[in-house]
Amino acid sequence: MKTLKRLKSPNNYEYTRVTDQDATTYLHRGWAYCGKEEWKQATRDVSKSEVKESKPKSSKKLTRSDKRKIKENS
């Protein structure tokens, strides 16, 4: 995958991710290579400050000791 950008208007770029084969076509149309970090910063919502609440993971899988206890009790 290649990351490309194109000047849409002054100080406003349009970013896209394309395959290696499509990248040459885009380059002939006026697009230019840019770094993945630049693409990430431009496409992610930087002003978003919400923090997701993480729930503790509950494991439904029995551990060996649990299996042993069940086997001993039956």
C-alpha positions in Angstrom: 0.0 0.0 0.0 1.1 3.5 -0.8 0.0 6.7 0.8 -0.6 9.6 -1.7 -1.7 13.2 -1.3 -2.9 15.9 -3.7 -3.3 19.6 -3.2 -7.1 20.3 -3.1 -6.9 24.0 -2.2 -4.2 26.1 -0.6 -3.2 24.4 2.7 -5.8 21.6 2.2 -4.6 18.2 1.0 -6.6 15.1 0.0 -5.1 11.9 1.1 -5.6 8.3 -0.1 -4.2 4.8 0.3 -3.8 2.8 -2.8 -2.1 -0.4 -3.9 1.4 -0.4 -5.4 0.0 -1.0 -8.9 -2.5 1.9 -8.7 0.1 4.3 -7.3 1.8 4.8 -10.6 -1.6 5.8 -12.2 -2.2 8.3 -9.4 1.3 9.8 -9.7 0.6 10.6 -13.4 -2.6 12.4 -12.4 -0.8 14.8 -10.1 -0.7 12.9 -6.8 2.5 12.7 -4.7 3.8 10.3 -2.2 3.6 11.2 1.5 4.4 9.4 4.7 2.0 7.2 6.5 2.3 9.3 9.7 1.1 12.4 7.8 -1.9 10.5 6.4 -2.8 9.2 9.9 -2.7 12.6 11.4 -4.8 14.1 8.6 -7.4 11.4 8.6 -7.9 10.9 12.3 -10.1 13.2 14.4 -7.5 14.9 16.5 -10.1 17.1 18.3 -11.9 14.0 19.6 -11.1 13.7 23.3 -13.5 10.9 24.3 -12.0 8.1 26.2 -13.7 4.7 25.8 -14.5 3.0 29.0 -12.9 -0.4 29.1 -14.8 -3.3 30.6 -12.9 -6.0 32.4 -12.6 -9.0 30.2 -14.4 -12.0 31.5 -13.1 -15.4 30.4 -15.7 -18.0 29.8 -12.9 -20.6 29.2 -12.3 -23.0 32.1 -8.8 -23.1 33.5 -7.1 -26.4 34.2 -7.6 -26.0 37.9 -11.4 -25.4 37.3 -11.6 -28.5 35.1 -9.7 -30.6 37.8 -12.2 -29.4 40.5 -15.2 -30.3 38.3 -13.7 -33.7 37.5 -13.0 -34.4 41.2 -16.5 -33.4 42.3 -18.3 -35.6 39.8 
